[in-house]
Amino acid sequence: MKKIEAIIKPFKLDEVKEALQEVGVQGLSVVEVKGFGRQKGHTELYRGAEYVVDFLPKIKIEVVLTDDLADAAIDAIVTAAKTDKIGDGKIFVSDISQAIRIRTGETGEDAL
């Protein structure tokens, strides 16, 4: 099993969700996050005062799926989230050693 964590631009969430559903992903978690990378922050004006926005709003999507779905899910995220501009985000892939469905007690891939 694999866990895919993707940090994307907020306006790309619906496109990424639809792309993941098309390749067979049945569930995902979404968290609003803030951060920066090469994009850094930017300055804004508010009531005549200039201030620096260090952390930019992003969306973090987390999906745990079977190994055979991982590559298709990664391709779907990249295709749907890409704008060819700085700040498109990152994807991290981790191995998951165990999953348990709390309601039924199912374990492993059955719990997904």
Secondary structure as GFF3:
##gff-version 3
##sequence-region A 1 112
A	DSSP	beta_strand	2	8	.	.	.	ID=ss1
A	DSSP	three_ten_helix	10	12	.	.	.	ID=ss2
A	DSSP	alpha_helix	13	22	.	.	.	ID=ss3
A	DSSP	beta_strand	29	35	.	.	.	ID=ss4
A	DSSP	beta_strand	42	46	.	.	.	ID=ss5
A	DSSP	beta_strand	49	53	.	.	.	ID=ss6
A	DSSP	beta_strand	56	65	.	.	.	ID=ss7
A	DSSP	alpha_helix	67	81	.	.	.	ID=ss8
A	DSSP	beta_strand	89	95	.	.	.	ID=ss9
A	DSSP	three_ten_helix	108	111	.	.	.	ID=ss10
###
